[in-house]
Amino acid sequence: MLKGYTGKILKIYLSNKNIEVKILDEETLKKYIGGSGLAARTVYDTTLFQTPALSPENPLVFMTGPFTGTKVPTSGRHSIAAKSPLTGIWGESDVGGSWGFSLKNAGYDGIIFTGISERPVYVWIHNDKVELRDASHLWGMDTYKVETILKAETDRDASVACIGPAGESLVKFSAIMHDGKHARAAGRCGLGAVMGSKRLKAVVVKGDRKQKIADEKGLLNAIRDSVPEMVKKTEHLRKYGTSGSVETLEEIGDLPIKNWQGTHGKRVHLRSLE
């Protein structure tokens, strides 16, 4: 198996509560690199143009990439994808925090959820142990309370991805929240509504395994060499956060106002062609 991957994906069928482990082949991993690539392939293979976003047939895909679980800077991220209830087409949200790292260390590259549970449930994953548990007592709670309760029910070091009342109510711009009070949000495309439509309240993960790296010493040396430059070029993000890039993105026409039709940079470009 290629280093950087575990080669395994969980498939959880919420309608009948079946849980399977799918083995990934190296050709697929090379062709669809990382969380976004594997998630896109999955959604493409399992949906049609006519598939309703809030139907049992629409998969909810959590997927990591080959750097997840390593010391590569900014690699503590994962992708969540499905057909978007907001747009009716491909929807993906990328999110940070500890959840992707925990899933990879549990031994899985991703999870695919299909179907709709008869009652609210959450998933507890601890290495090879994968359980569907009743979440009726959590339904209606916000994500802060949910994380506190689920860590008490599972493990205090577990990572929690969950929805609140908005996702349960199928609000089309609802988010999937991670890490409780730290509030890491998969906030694009209304994927919280897809999770809510499946009556899936939360996915709780803890992993105790270490990722296999082809050349760990070489990777650490590369990280040491690149970090000073990365720190220098991202200083504005540390000072101002994402908002520190708004003016620059607007100026070059990459701020998605009206689907990239309303930015200053776009208007300048169009005038230059007149």
Backbone as CSV, one residue per row, in Angstrom:
resi,resn,N_x,N_y,N_z,CA_x,CA_y,CA_z,C_x,C_y,C_z
1,MET,0.846,-1.199,0.000,0.000,0.000,0.000,0.881,1.248,0.000
2,LEU,0.458,2.271,-0.742,1.185,3.528,-0.803,1.297,4.149,0.581
3,LYS,2.475,4.670,0.893,2.635,5.395,2.153,1.793,6.673,2.088
4,GLY,1.295,7.080,3.232,0.408,8.235,3.279,-1.056,7.840,3.307
5,TYR,-1.336,6.582,3.046,-2.711,6.071,3.074,-2.784,4.830,3.955
6,THR,-3.944,4.609,4.536,-4.177,3.349,5.244,-4.711,2.296,4.276
7,GLY,-5.318,2.773,3.176,-5.881,1.861,2.182,-7.263,1.346,2.535
8,LYS,-7.889,1.938,3.570,-9.212,1.466,4.004,-10.189,2.625,4.152
9,ILE,-11.420,2.375,3.721,-12.504,3.335,3.885,-13.679,2.625,4.539
10,LEU,-14.315,3.286,5.487,-15.525,2.744,6.098,-16.742,3.099,5.244
11,LYS,-17.618,2.136,5.017,-18.906,2.389,4.378,-19.995,2.048,5.383
12,ILE,-20.762,3.047,5.749,-21.789,2.864,6.775,-23.157,3.103,6.153
13,TYR,-23.982,2.060,6.145,-25.321,2.116,5.570,-26.300,2.391,6.712
14,LEU,-26.744,3.626,6.805,-27.552,4.026,7.953,-28.942,3.397,7.955
15,SER,-29.476,3.071,6.789,-30.831,2.511,6.725,-30.916,1.144,7.395
16,ASN,-29.889,0.301,7.174,-29.923,-1.045,7.759,-28.825,-1.276,8.791
17,LYS,-28.040,-0.213,9.069,-26.994,-0.248,10.105,-25.837,-1.192,9.768
18,ASN,-25.665,-1.510,8.501,-24.518,-2.318,8.089,-23.256,-1.463,8.027
19,ILE,-22.142,-2.048,8.413,-20.846,-1.372,8.383,-19.853,-2.259,7.636
20,GLU,-19.224,-1.700,6.612,-18.253,-2.448,5.816,-16.929,-1.689,5.767
21,VAL,-15.867,-2.422,5.510,-14.554,-1.820,5.283,-14.180,-2.071,3.826
22,LYS,-13.995,-1.007,3.073,-13.625,-1.102,1.668,-12.118,-0.906,1.526
23,ILE,-11.473,-1.833,0.798,-10.030,-1.738,0.574,-9.772,-0.967,-0.716
24,LEU,-8.927,0.052,-0.645,-8.592,0.867,-1.809,-7.375,0.300,-2.526
25,ASP,-7.414,0.307,-3.851,-6.253,-0.152,-4.612,-5.335,1.033,-4.927
26,GLU,-4.068,0.730,-5.187,-3.078,1.776,-5.395,-3.366,2.611,-6.641
27,GLU,-3.933,1.992,-7.668,-4.243,2.729,-8.890,-5.244,3.849,-8.611
28,THR,-6.263,3.553,-7.814,-7.255,4.562,-7.458,-6.624,5.684,-6.651
29,LEU,-5.766,5.336,-5.708,-5.129,6.337,-4.866,-4.206,7.249,-5.670
30,LYS,-3.537,6.701,-6.658,-2.660,7.511,-7.498,-3.451,8.425,-8.435
31,LYS,-4.605,7.963,-8.857,-5.408,8.717,-9.827,-6.210,9.823,-9.164
32,TYR,-6.693,9.569,-7.940,-7.529,10.547,-7.237,-6.861,10.906,-5.922
33,ILE,-5.908,11.823,-6.007,-5.064,12.125,-4.856,-5.842,12.890,-3.791
34,GLY,-5.691,12.435,-2.564,-6.178,13.188,-1.428,-7.667,13.127,-1.184
35,GLY,-8.083,13.887,-0.163,-9.477,13.849,0.251,-10.433,14.320,-0.816
36,SER,-10.120,15.432,-1.485,-11.018,15.984,-2.499,-11.172,15.039,-3.684
37,GLY,-10.072,14.463,-4.135,-10.125,13.573,-5.290,-10.933,12.316,-5.032
38,LEU,-10.680,11.670,-3.915,-11.413,10.454,-3.580,-12.883,10.741,-3.298
39,ALA,-13.151,11.871,-2.655,-14.536,12.236,-2.377,-15.298,12.529,-3.663
40,ALA,-14.662,13.241,-4.584,-15.307,13.570,-5.854,-15.623,12.314,-6.656
41,ARG,-14.704,11.378,-6.676,-14.933,10.122,-7.391,-16.122,9.373,-6.789
42,THR,-16.201,9.374,-5.473,-17.291,8.671,-4.782,-18.643,9.285,-5.110
43,VAL,-18.745,10.608,-5.001,-20.016,11.277,-5.275,-20.409,11.103,-6.739
44,TYR,-19.441,11.184,-7.633,-19.711,11.004,-9.066,-20.250,9.611,-9.363
45,ASP,-19.670,8.617,-8.722,-20.059,7.225,-8.983,-21.421,6.860,-8.395
46,THR,-21.864,7.574,-7.372,-23.044,7.123,-6.631,-24.258,8.047,-6.746
47,THR,-24.140,9.133,-7.523,-25.281,10.015,-7.706,-25.536,10.268,-9.187
48,LEU,-26.751,10.685,-9.495,-27.126,11.134,-10.828,-27.524,12.598,-10.749
49,PHE,-27.707,13.233,-11.901,-28.146,14.626,-11.917,-29.476,14.776,-11.177
50,GLN,-30.330,13.741,-11.274,-31.663,13.802,-10.674,-31.678,13.455,-9.184
51,THR,-30.573,12.984,-8.628,-30.543,12.561,-7.225,-30.797,13.734,-6.283
52,PRO,-31.865,13.703,-5.493,-32.108,14.793,-4.540,-31.025,14.826,-3.460
53,ALA,-30.604,16.017,-3.103,-29.509,16.154,-2.139,-29.858,15.601,-0.765
54,LEU,-31.139,15.624,-0.396,-31.536,15.160,0.933,-32.157,13.766,0.885
55,SER,-31.824,13.018,-0.146,-32.357,11.661,-0.301,-31.389,10.635,0.290
56,PRO,-31.855,9.401,0.525,-30.967,8.345,1.033,-29.816,8.035,0.082
57,GLU,-30.015,8.290,-1.220,-29.009,7.922,-2.221,-27.815,8.870,-2.249
58,ASN,-27.991,10.072,-1.721,-26.886,11.030,-1.728,-25.883,10.660,-0.630
59,PRO,-24.642,10.329,-0.985,-23.672,9.944,0.042,-23.122,11.165,0.759
60,LEU,-22.790,10.996,2.017,-22.063,12.014,2.775,-20.668,11.442,3.004
61,VAL,-19.665,12.106,2.438,-18.320,11.543,2.375,-17.351,12.377,3.212
62,PHE,-16.729,11.737,4.177,-15.638,12.343,4.938,-14.348,11.714,4.430
63,MET,-13.367,12.520,3.996,-12.167,11.935,3.410,-10.918,12.730,3.795
64,THR,-9.847,12.004,4.090,-8.553,12.617,4.406,-7.627,12.515,3.205
65,GLY,-6.461,13.160,3.309,-5.452,13.098,2.258,-4.181,12.431,2.736
66,PRO,-3.189,12.270,1.854,-1.968,11.543,2.212,-1.105,12.242,3.260
67,PHE,-1.239,13.559,3.433,-0.469,14.265,4.452,-1.145,14.234,5.819
68,THR,-2.441,13.930,5.848,-3.178,13.934,7.114,-2.571,12.924,8.085
69,GLY,-2.338,13.367,9.303,-1.742,12.484,10.300,-0.229,12.563,10.340
70,THR,0.361,13.460,9.532,1.815,13.664,9.546,2.118,15.030,10.156
71,LYS,3.395,15.390,10.150,3.810,16.679,10.702,3.883,17.769,9.649
72,VAL,3.397,17.491,8.449,3.386,18.507,7.403,2.504,19.677,7.843
73,PRO,2.987,20.911,7.777,2.192,22.060,8.213,0.860,22.159,7.477
74,THR,-0.173,22.522,8.197,-1.554,22.713,7.722,-2.190,21.417,7.213
75,SER,-1.622,20.265,7.558,-2.163,19.001,7.053,-3.260,18.420,7.941
76,GLY,-3.578,19.094,9.041,-4.631,18.584,9.919,-6.005,18.946,9.398
77,ARG,-6.297,18.541,8.192,-7.547,18.913,7.544,-8.180,17.681,6.896
78,HIS,-9.472,17.806,6.601,-10.151,16.762,5.857,-11.251,17.387,5.013
79,SER,-11.707,16.623,4.046,-12.733,17.094,3.128,-14.060,16.398,3.432
80,ILE,-15.157,17.147,3.354,-16.499,16.571,3.463,-17.242,16.926,2.183
81,ALA,-17.862,15.953,1.553,-18.494,16.186,0.251,-19.817,15.447,0.130
82,ALA,-20.666,15.976,-0.723,-21.962,15.374,-1.054,-22.574,16.232,-2.147
83,LYS,-23.689,15.837,-2.653,-24.459,16.720,-3.520,-25.077,17.783,-2.627
84,SER,-24.891,19.047,-2.979,-25.281,20.149,-2.099,-26.774,20.439,-2.146
85,PRO,-27.422,20.541,-0.983,-28.833,20.937,-0.956,-29.010,22.414,-1.291
86,LEU,-27.938,23.183,-1.197,-28.000,24.619,-1.470,-27.955,24.914,-2.967
87,THR,-27.133,24.140,-3.691,-26.944,24.401,-5.120,-27.491,23.291,-6.022
88,GLY,-27.678,22.100,-5.469,-28.139,20.971,-6.270,-27.047,20.304,-7.081
89,ILE,-25.813,20.765,-6.909,-24.681,20.161,-7.619,-23.598,19.778,-6.609
90,TRP,-22.403,19.507,-7.113,-21.273,19.102,-6.280,-21.069,20.081,-5.127
91,GLY,-20.925,19.528,-3.922,-20.659,20.351,-2.753,-19.513,19.779,-1.938
92,GLU,-18.580,20.634,-1.579,-17.438,20.196,-0.775,-17.062,21.283,0.216
93,SER,-16.681,20.863,1.412,-16.184,21.795,2.408,-14.930,21.209,3.046
94,ASP,-13.912,22.028,3.160,-12.638,21.619,3.729,-12.538,22.200,5.133
95,VAL,-12.105,21.399,6.095,-12.110,21.855,7.481,-10.882,21.348,8.235
96,GLY,-10.424,22.166,9.183,-9.266,21.794,9.987,-9.665,21.197,11.330
97,GLY,-8.741,21.282,12.274,-8.993,20.697,13.590,-8.344,19.342,13.749
98,SER,-8.821,18.581,14.710,-8.187,17.306,15.060,-8.872,16.078,14.460
99,TRP,-10.061,16.248,13.874,-10.874,15.103,13.484,-10.206,14.253,12.399
100,GLY,-9.705,14.878,11.340,-9.068,14.124,10.266,-7.858,13.355,10.747
101,PHE,-7.071,13.998,11.594,-5.897,13.357,12.190,-6.324,12.111,12.967
102,SER,-7.398,12.231,13.746,-7.874,11.111,14.557,-8.372,9.958,13.683
103,LEU,-9.095,10.291,12.606,-9.599,9.235,11.722,-8.452,8.471,11.073
104,LYS,-7.457,9.193,10.606,-6.307,8.543,9.962,-5.583,7.637,10.951
105,ASN,-5.424,8.099,12.178,-4.748,7.286,13.191,-5.597,6.126,13.682
106,ALA,-6.898,6.176,13.402,-7.757,5.029,13.706,-7.625,3.943,12.632
107,GLY,-7.012,4.301,11.501,-6.755,3.301,10.456,-7.613,3.443,9.220
108,TYR,-8.231,4.628,9.009,-9.126,4.800,7.854,-8.796,6.098,7.113
109,ASP,-8.887,6.012,5.787,-8.701,7.203,4.966,-9.984,8.018,4.873
110,GLY,-11.122,7.393,5.087,-12.375,8.126,4.984,-13.575,7.304,5.402
111,ILE,-14.746,7.950,5.347,-16.020,7.304,5.669,-17.043,7.729,4.627
112,ILE,-17.842,6.782,4.165,-18.952,7.066,3.258,-20.243,6.667,3.964
113,PHE,-21.143,7.651,4.146,-22.453,7.383,4.743,-23.523,7.400,3.653
114,THR,-24.372,6.385,3.647,-25.524,6.379,2.744,-26.777,6.006,3.537
115,GLY,-27.938,6.228,2.903,-29.192,5.867,3.546,-29.640,6.883,4.579
116,ILE,-30.705,6.544,5.294,-31.257,7.393,6.349,-31.583,6.511,7.547
117,SER,-31.085,6.900,8.704,-31.360,6.137,9.923,-32.810,6.342,10.360
118,GLU,-33.398,5.306,10.926,-34.776,5.400,11.409,-34.885,6.373,12.566
119,ARG,-33.843,6.439,13.399,-33.830,7.353,14.534,-32.457,8.016,14.616
120,PRO,-32.310,9.099,15.359,-31.008,9.761,15.460,-29.919,8.828,15.986
121,VAL,-28.759,8.884,15.351,-27.634,8.041,15.756,-26.342,8.860,15.717
122,TYR,-25.338,8.337,16.405,-23.975,8.831,16.199,-23.061,7.631,16.042
123,VAL,-21.906,7.866,15.454,-20.933,6.806,15.211,-19.745,6.994,16.144
124,TRP,-19.317,5.912,16.772,-18.131,5.921,17.633,-17.102,4.991,17.019
125,ILE,-15.961,5.561,16.666,-14.870,4.809,16.033,-13.636,4.894,16.920
126,HIS,-13.145,3.731,17.334,-11.893,3.659,18.081,-11.072,2.525,17.488
127,ASN,-10.157,2.889,16.610,-9.371,1.906,15.875,-10.295,0.930,15.128
128,ASP,-10.219,-0.365,15.426,-11.030,-1.344,14.693,-12.477,-1.415,15.179
129,LYS,-12.780,-0.762,16.283,-14.145,-0.787,16.819,-14.960,0.340,16.188
130,VAL,-16.048,-0.043,15.521,-16.940,0.933,14.894,-18.368,0.625,15.343
131,GLU,-19.008,1.575,16.004,-20.350,1.348,16.544,-21.313,2.447,16.117
132,LEU,-22.547,2.047,15.847,-23.645,2.993,15.691,-24.398,3.038,17.016
133,ARG,-24.525,4.233,17.591,-25.176,4.372,18.889,-26.364,5.335,18.799
134,ASP,-27.313,5.133,19.675,-28.495,5.990,19.711,-28.113,7.421,20.110
135,ALA,-28.692,8.390,19.385,-28.411,9.795,19.670,-29.685,10.582,19.956
136,SER,-30.741,9.881,20.320,-32.013,10.566,20.587,-31.872,11.599,21.700
137,HIS,-31.025,11.306,22.686,-30.846,12.232,23.805,-30.062,13.483,23.418
138,LEU,-29.447,13.450,22.235,-28.643,14.586,21.776,-29.386,15.468,20.781
139,TRP,-30.478,14.939,20.228,-31.199,15.659,19.175,-31.775,16.961,19.735
140,GLY,-31.519,18.047,19.049,-31.965,19.354,19.502,-30.896,20.148,20.239
141,MET,-29.788,19.496,20.612,-28.714,20.183,21.340,-27.756,20.890,20.385
142,ASP,-27.103,21.960,20.890,-26.090,22.631,20.087,-24.789,21.825,20.116
143,THR,-23.863,22.216,19.257,-22.644,21.415,19.068,-21.704,21.472,20.263
144,TYR,-21.764,22.547,21.057,-20.913,22.628,22.251,-21.318,21.578,23.283
145,LYS,-22.620,21.494,23.545,-23.111,20.511,24.503,-22.867,19.093,24.007
146,VAL,-23.081,18.895,22.708,-22.929,17.554,22.141,-21.508,17.041,22.324
147,GLU,-20.519,17.888,22.042,-19.140,17.429,22.182,-18.827,17.034,23.625
148,THR,-19.259,17.840,24.568,-19.006,17.544,25.980,-19.615,16.204,26.388
149,ILE,-20.854,15.981,25.987,-21.535,14.735,26.349,-20.880,13.538,25.670
150,LEU,-20.548,13.669,24.385,-20.000,12.522,23.654,-18.594,12.161,24.116
151,LYS,-17.815,13.130,24.527,-16.502,12.803,25.077,-16.648,12.044,26.391
152,ALA,-17.667,12.374,27.152,-17.931,11.647,28.398,-18.410,10.233,28.110
153,GLU,-19.159,10.044,27.026,-19.685,8.723,26.686,-18.664,7.841,25.972
154,THR,-17.635,8.451,25.380,-16.664,7.679,24.594,-15.263,7.777,25.196
155,ASP,-14.564,8.879,24.905,-13.197,9.062,25.386,-12.906,10.560,25.420
156,ARG,-12.284,11.025,26.466,-12.035,12.464,26.605,-11.081,12.995,25.547
157,ASP,-10.293,12.100,24.921,-9.359,12.510,23.877,-9.927,12.315,22.471
158,ALA,-11.195,11.950,22.361,-11.811,11.734,21.055,-12.054,13.064,20.339
159,SER,-12.188,12.991,19.026,-12.523,14.155,18.213,-13.969,14.018,17.739
160,VAL,-14.703,15.119,17.759,-16.134,15.075,17.468,-16.480,15.984,16.290
161,ALA,-17.193,15.424,15.319,-17.811,16.186,14.238,-19.313,16.026,14.406
162,CYS,-20.047,17.139,14.466,-21.479,17.022,14.749,-22.264,18.182,14.155
163,ILE,-23.579,18.034,14.182,-24.469,19.108,13.737,-25.292,19.601,14.915
164,GLY,-25.823,20.807,14.766,-26.715,21.374,15.764,-28.139,21.428,15.235
165,PRO,-28.982,22.247,15.839,-30.384,22.349,15.414,-30.572,22.759,13.957
166,ALA,-29.644,23.553,13.400,-29.783,23.970,12.002,-29.680,22.774,11.059
167,GLY,-28.687,21.934,11.276,-28.547,20.744,10.448,-29.722,19.800,10.607
168,GLU,-30.193,19.640,11.839,-31.359,18.788,12.089,-32.599,19.304,11.366
169,SER,-32.710,20.626,11.265,-33.869,21.251,10.620,-33.695,21.400,9.112
170,LEU,-32.587,20.854,8.583,-32.302,20.841,7.145,-32.141,22.237,6.555
171,VAL,-31.600,23.151,7.361,-31.274,24.481,6.855,-30.204,24.333,5.777
172,LYS,-30.438,24.904,4.615,-29.612,24.606,3.452,-28.218,25.226,3.472
173,PHE,-27.935,26.038,4.477,-26.566,26.552,4.615,-25.961,26.138,5.966
174,SER,-26.510,25.088,6.569,-26.012,24.636,7.876,-24.651,23.952,7.749
175,ALA,-23.884,24.041,8.816,-22.511,23.535,8.829,-22.391,22.253,9.639
176,ILE,-21.278,21.566,9.428,-20.872,20.447,10.277,-19.718,20.964,11.127
177,MET,-19.903,20.966,12.448,-18.939,21.580,13.353,-18.009,20.530,13.973
178,HIS,-16.801,20.974,14.263,-15.776,20.092,14.824,-15.118,20.747,16.040
179,ASP,-14.673,19.916,16.942,-13.841,20.345,18.070,-14.526,21.318,19.017
180,GLY,-15.817,21.152,19.226,-16.526,21.863,20.285,-16.326,23.360,20.305
181,LYS,-15.816,23.875,21.417,-15.683,25.322,21.599,-14.676,25.932,20.639
182,HIS,-13.813,25.127,20.038,-12.857,25.650,19.059,-13.530,25.880,17.703
183,ALA,-14.682,25.258,17.504,-15.591,25.568,16.398,-14.932,25.594,15.028
184,ARG,-14.395,24.473,14.608,-13.907,24.336,13.235,-15.093,23.935,12.367
185,ALA,-15.390,24.727,11.356,-16.639,24.538,10.607,-16.415,24.064,9.181
186,ALA,-17.108,22.987,8.819,-17.280,22.637,7.408,-18.542,23.383,6.993
187,GLY,-18.360,24.646,6.588,-19.483,25.561,6.480,-20.007,25.816,5.083
188,ARG,-19.401,25.243,4.074,-19.844,25.508,2.706,-20.866,24.473,2.235
189,CYS,-21.769,24.903,1.399,-22.650,24.021,0.610,-23.772,23.350,1.387
190,GLY,-23.952,23.677,2.670,-25.073,23.121,3.416,-24.967,21.649,3.731
191,LEU,-23.744,21.167,3.945,-23.560,19.735,4.198,-24.093,19.314,5.562
192,GLY,-24.292,20.273,6.468,-24.937,19.949,7.736,-26.358,19.456,7.528
193,ALA,-27.033,19.978,6.490,-28.395,19.532,6.183,-28.393,18.105,5.658
194,VAL,-27.382,17.746,4.874,-27.269,16.362,4.393,-27.089,15.418,5.580
195,MET,-26.247,15.814,6.516,-26.022,15.010,7.720,-27.310,14.900,8.533
196,GLY,-28.030,16.015,8.648,-29.288,16.001,9.381,-30.349,15.155,8.711
197,SER,-30.383,15.168,7.369,-31.372,14.369,6.643,-31.166,12.880,6.885
198,LYS,-29.941,12.500,7.208,-29.632,11.100,7.476,-29.822,10.745,8.943
199,ARG,-30.241,11.725,9.718,-30.398,11.598,11.177,-29.094,11.151,11.841
200,LEU,-28.014,11.648,11.292,-26.683,11.379,11.828,-26.248,12.602,12.632
201,LYS,-26.257,12.477,13.945,-25.965,13.617,14.811,-24.474,13.900,14.897
202,ALA,-23.654,12.855,14.965,-22.227,13.081,15.188,-21.405,11.875,14.737
203,VAL,-20.118,12.161,14.486,-19.132,11.113,14.219,-17.969,11.359,15.171
204,VAL,-17.739,10.413,16.071,-16.734,10.559,17.121,-15.596,9.575,16.844
205,VAL,-14.361,10.079,16.876,-13.222,9.252,16.462,-12.052,9.390,17.427
206,LYS,-11.400,8.270,17.688,-10.116,8.272,18.398,-9.226,7.209,17.767
207,GLY,-8.004,7.592,17.451,-7.054,6.652,16.856,-5.752,6.618,17.613
208,ASP,-5.189,5.438,17.766,-3.961,5.281,18.540,-2.778,4.827,17.687
209,ARG,-2.953,4.850,16.365,-1.897,4.347,15.495,-1.084,5.486,14.898
210,LYS,0.119,5.178,14.475,0.999,6.160,13.857,1.088,5.889,12.367
211,GLN,1.084,6.969,11.574,1.139,6.809,10.128,2.514,6.324,9.659
212,LYS,2.496,5.499,8.618,3.745,5.001,8.029,4.210,5.980,6.957
213,ILE,5.438,6.467,7.120,6.000,7.445,6.196,7.174,6.809,5.468
214,ALA,7.231,6.985,4.162,8.267,6.335,3.348,9.659,6.796,3.748
215,ASP,9.844,8.097,3.981,11.149,8.636,4.360,10.916,9.689,5.441
216,GLU,10.765,9.242,6.673,10.413,10.146,7.764,11.493,11.196,8.004
217,LYS,12.748,10.792,7.940,13.842,11.745,8.150,13.850,12.798,7.045
218,GLY,13.676,12.355,5.806,13.660,13.291,4.685,12.490,14.254,4.770
219,LEU,11.331,13.749,5.217,10.156,14.607,5.363,10.405,15.672,6.429
220,LEU,10.954,15.280,7.571,11.225,16.229,8.647,12.222,17.295,8.207
221,ASN,13.245,16.896,7.434,14.217,17.870,6.925,13.557,18.857,5.973
222,ALA,12.658,18.358,5.116,11.952,19.229,4.172,11.055,20.215,4.911
223,ILE,10.425,19.744,5.979,9.559,20.624,6.774,10.394,21.718,7.431
224,ARG,11.533,21.344,8.014,12.398,22.335,8.667,12.875,23.393,7.673
225,ASP,13.167,22.982,6.452,13.663,23.914,5.441,12.573,24.876,4.963
226,SER,11.335,24.411,4.925,10.261,25.216,4.339,9.496,26.072,5.351
227,VAL,9.507,25.678,6.625,8.705,26.377,7.624,9.058,27.861,7.764
228,PRO,10.337,28.266,7.824,10.634,29.704,7.970,9.994,30.548,6.869
229,GLU,10.050,30.097,5.632,9.451,30.841,4.531,7.930,30.856,4.641
230,MET,7.348,29.738,5.064,5.902,29.677,5.242,5.443,30.641,6.330
231,VAL,6.184,30.695,7.427,5.845,31.597,8.525,5.891,33.046,8.058
232,LYS,6.901,33.377,7.279,7.061,34.741,6.776,5.909,35.142,5.867
233,LYS,5.514,34.234,4.976,4.499,34.571,3.981,3.070,34.469,4.505
234,THR,2.899,33.948,5.695,1.542,33.849,6.254,1.387,34.713,7.514
235,GLU,2.280,35.668,7.671,2.236,36.524,8.855,0.911,37.281,8.957
236,HIS,0.378,37.722,7.816,-0.881,38.467,7.846,-2.043,37.600,8.319
237,LEU,-1.968,36.284,8.056,-3.027,35.396,8.523,-3.002,35.257,10.037
238,ARG,-1.808,35.233,10.611,-1.703,35.156,12.070,-2.228,36.432,12.722
239,LYS,-2.005,37.569,12.059,-2.437,38.846,12.622,-3.935,39.091,12.433
240,TYR,-4.428,38.784,11.224,-5.780,39.204,10.873,-6.738,38.061,10.533
241,GLY,-6.223,36.829,10.437,-7.082,35.715,10.044,-7.425,35.775,8.570
242,THR,-8.472,35.055,8.190,-8.872,35.003,6.781,-9.209,36.389,6.231
243,SER,-9.732,37.264,7.080,-10.113,38.605,6.617,-8.920,39.410,6.112
244,GLY,-7.713,39.016,6.502,-6.524,39.717,6.034,-6.273,39.572,4.555
245,SER,-6.936,38.618,3.909,-6.739,38.399,2.476,-7.845,39.011,1.616
246,VAL,-8.871,39.564,2.247,-10.040,40.025,1.492,-9.676,41.097,0.465
247,GLU,-8.913,42.123,0.865,-8.599,43.210,-0.063,-7.784,42.716,-1.250
248,THR,-6.797,41.858,-0.973,-5.964,41.331,-2.062,-6.775,40.480,-3.022
249,LEU,-7.610,39.606,-2.483,-8.436,38.751,-3.336,-9.416,39.571,-4.163
250,GLU,-9.968,40.620,-3.568,-10.903,41.464,-4.307,-10.184,42.190,-5.448
251,GLU,-8.973,42.635,-5.174,-8.213,43.380,-6.176,-7.853,42.523,-7.394
252,ILE,-7.537,41.252,-7.162,-7.151,40.391,-8.292,-8.347,39.662,-8.901
253,GLY,-9.539,39.934,-8.372,-10.737,39.332,-8.958,-11.046,37.939,-8.467
254,ASP,-10.528,37.567,-7.282,-10.747,36.207,-6.782,-11.604,36.191,-5.522
255,LEU,-12.413,37.244,-5.307,-13.364,37.250,-4.203,-14.738,36.883,-4.778
256,PRO,-15.362,35.795,-4.297,-16.544,35.251,-4.988,-17.832,36.035,-4.764
257,ILE,-17.804,37.334,-5.060,-19.020,38.139,-5.003,-19.863,37.817,-6.236
258,LYS,-21.110,37.413,-6.017,-22.005,37.033,-7.123,-21.324,36.026,-8.050
259,ASN,-20.782,34.968,-7.433,-20.105,33.909,-8.184,-18.984,34.470,-9.063
260,TRP,-18.149,35.307,-8.473,-16.983,35.920,-9.108,-17.352,36.911,-10.222
261,GLN,-18.569,37.401,-10.228,-18.960,38.376,-11.245,-18.942,39.806,-10.718
262,GLY,-18.807,39.973,-9.412,-18.937,41.307,-8.847,-17.700,41.855,-8.190
263,THR,-16.516,41.314,-8.482,-15.302,41.808,-7.844,-14.691,42.964,-8.625
264,HIS,-13.932,43.796,-7.917,-13.257,44.932,-8.542,-12.288,44.450,-9.620
265,GLY,-11.538,43.394,-9.293,-10.569,42.885,-10.263,-11.225,42.448,-11.557
266,LYS,-12.381,41.818,-11.460,-13.093,41.380,-12.657,-13.515,42.583,-13.492
267,ARG,-14.015,43.664,-12.835,-14.461,44.841,-13.573,-13.290,45.527,-14.278
268,VAL,-12.143,45.578,-13.585,-10.958,46.172,-14.206,-10.563,45.374,-15.430
269,HIS,-10.605,44.060,-15.313,-10.218,43.186,-16.427,-11.148,43.397,-17.618
270,LEU,-12.445,43.492,-17.361,-13.401,43.659,-18.452,-13.225,45.012,-19.130
271,ARG,-12.964,46.065,-18.340,-12.759,47.384,-18.942,-11.515,47.400,-19.821
272,SER,-10.511,46.640,-19.411,-9.274,46.632,-20.183,-9.447,45.986,-21.543
273,LEU,-10.518,45.190,-21.694,-10.759,44.523,-22.970,-11.611,45.376,-23.911
274,GLU,-12.184,46.479,-23.403,-13.065,47.307,-24.231,-12.273,48.136,-25.243
